[in-house]
Amino acid sequence: MIKKHPLVDKSPLFKIKGINAIEIGYIMSAIISIDQFDSPGKLVALAGLDPKVRQSDTWKASVTRMSKKGNKLLRYALIWTSNNMIRYESKMKAYYEKKRSESKSHYNALGHCAAKLCRYIFFILNNPEAEFVN
C-alpha cells in the first residue's frame, strides 16, 4: 500500500540513487510538505541531525553531537538511506569516505551523510523538474 500511495509512487525523490519506496514513505510522512521549510537547515533540525551546542559563558565544547531533538522516524530513515547510498559510486560515497579519513566513526560519518541527504531532499522537492545527479 505504501508503494502505491501517490506521494510515494510519483515522488521526485526516486532521482536519488539508493533510496526506495519505503524510505520515501517514511521521509514524506514526517516532512508532509516541503513548503513549511524555508531552508535545508530547518529540515536537518526536524530530523534532529543538527549539532547540539554545549557551552557556558567562558567554556565552549570542541566536540559536538547531534541533538536528536527531532523526529526519530525521519532520522532513522535518513541514516538508513545514507547507508544504502554509500554502497554506490556517488558523491555521497566520496563524502562518506572523506569523513572517515577525518577520523570520524562509521555512524558519525553516516550522520554527516544524512544531513547532506536532507539538503538533497530539500533541493529535489523544491525543484522537481531540475536535473539531479548524485
C-alpha positions as CSV (number, residue, x, y, z in Angstrom):
1,M,0.0,0.0,0.0
2,I,2.9,2.4,0.8
3,K,4.4,1.8,-2.7
4,K,1.1,2.7,-4.4
5,H,0.5,5.9,-2.4
6,P,0.5,9.0,-4.7
7,L,3.1,10.8,-2.6
8,V,5.4,7.9,-2.9
9,D,4.6,6.5,-6.3
10,K,5.2,9.7,-8.2
11,S,7.9,11.2,-5.9
12,P,10.8,13.1,-7.4
13,L,12.9,11.6,-4.6
14,F,13.4,8.5,-6.8
15,K,16.1,10.6,-8.6
16,I,18.4,9.7,-5.6
17,K,20.3,6.5,-6.2
18,G,20.0,4.2,-3.2
19,I,16.5,5.3,-2.0
20,N,13.5,3.0,-2.1
21,A,9.7,3.5,-1.8
22,I,9.5,2.5,1.9
23,E,12.2,5.1,2.8
24,I,10.4,7.7,0.7
25,G,7.2,6.9,2.6
26,Y,8.9,7.4,6.0
27,I,10.5,10.6,4.8
28,M,7.4,12.1,3.3
29,S,5.2,11.1,6.2
30,A,7.5,13.1,8.5
31,I,8.0,16.1,6.2
32,I,4.4,16.2,5.0
33,S,5.0,19.4,2.9
34,I,8.3,20.9,2.0
35,D,6.6,24.3,1.9
36,Q,6.9,24.6,5.7
37,F,10.7,24.8,5.5
38,D,12.4,27.9,4.1
39,S,15.9,26.4,4.4
40,P,17.5,23.0,4.4
41,G,18.8,23.7,7.9
42,K,15.3,23.6,9.2
43,L,14.8,20.2,7.6
44,V,18.0,19.0,9.2
45,A,16.8,20.3,12.6
46,L,13.4,18.5,12.2
47,A,15.4,15.3,11.8
48,G,17.5,16.1,14.9
49,L,20.7,15.9,12.9
50,D,21.8,19.4,13.8
51,P,24.7,19.8,16.3
52,K,23.9,20.2,20.0
53,V,25.6,23.3,21.3
54,R,27.4,22.8,24.6
55,Q,28.8,25.9,26.0
56,S,28.7,28.2,29.0
57,D,29.9,31.8,29.5
58,T,33.6,31.1,29.2
59,W,33.7,27.4,28.0
60,K,32.8,26.1,24.6
61,A,32.9,22.4,23.7
62,S,35.3,21.4,20.9
63,V,33.3,18.3,20.0
64,T,29.5,18.4,19.3
65,R,27.0,15.6,19.0
66,M,23.7,15.5,17.0
67,S,20.8,17.0,19.0
68,K,18.3,14.1,18.4
69,K,15.5,16.5,19.3
70,G,13.6,15.9,16.1
71,N,11.6,13.2,14.6
72,K,13.1,9.7,15.3
73,L,11.5,8.0,12.4
74,L,12.8,10.6,10.0
75,R,16.3,10.5,11.4
76,Y,16.3,6.7,11.2
77,A,15.1,6.8,7.6
78,L,17.7,9.3,6.6
79,I,20.5,7.4,8.2
80,W,19.4,4.1,6.7
81,T,19.1,5.7,3.3
82,S,22.5,7.3,3.7
83,N,23.9,3.8,4.5
84,N,22.3,2.5,1.3
85,M,23.7,5.4,-0.8
86,I,27.3,4.9,0.3
87,R,27.2,1.5,-1.3
88,Y,27.1,3.0,-4.8
89,E,29.8,5.1,-6.5
90,S,28.4,8.6,-5.9
91,K,29.2,12.0,-4.4
92,M,27.7,10.6,-1.1
93,K,30.2,7.7,-1.1
94,A,33.0,10.2,-1.6
95,Y,31.7,12.4,1.1
96,Y,31.4,9.4,3.5
97,E,35.0,8.4,2.7
98,K,36.2,12.0,3.3
99,K,34.6,12.0,6.7
100,R,36.1,8.6,7.5
101,S,39.5,9.9,6.5
102,E,39.0,12.7,9.0
103,S,38.9,10.0,11.7
104,K,35.1,10.1,12.1
105,S,33.4,6.8,13.2
106,H,31.1,5.0,10.8
107,Y,27.9,6.3,12.5
108,N,29.3,9.8,12.8
109,A,30.1,9.9,9.1
110,L,26.6,8.5,8.4
111,G,25.1,11.3,10.4
112,H,27.0,13.8,8.2
113,C,25.8,12.0,5.1
114,A,22.2,12.1,6.5
115,A,22.4,15.8,6.9
116,K,23.7,16.1,3.3
117,L,20.8,13.9,2.2
118,C,18.4,16.4,3.9
119,R,19.9,19.1,1.7
120,Y,19.4,16.9,-1.4
121,I,15.8,16.3,-0.4
122,F,15.1,20.0,0.1
123,F,16.5,20.8,-3.3
124,I,14.7,18.0,-5.1
125,L,11.3,18.7,-3.5
126,N,11.6,22.4,-4.3
127,N,12.8,21.8,-7.8
128,P,11.1,18.6,-9.0
129,E,11.8,19.3,-12.7
130,A,15.5,20.1,-12.2
131,E,18.2,17.6,-13.1
132,F,19.8,16.0,-10.1
133,V,23.0,13.9,-10.3
134,N,24.2,12.2,-7.1
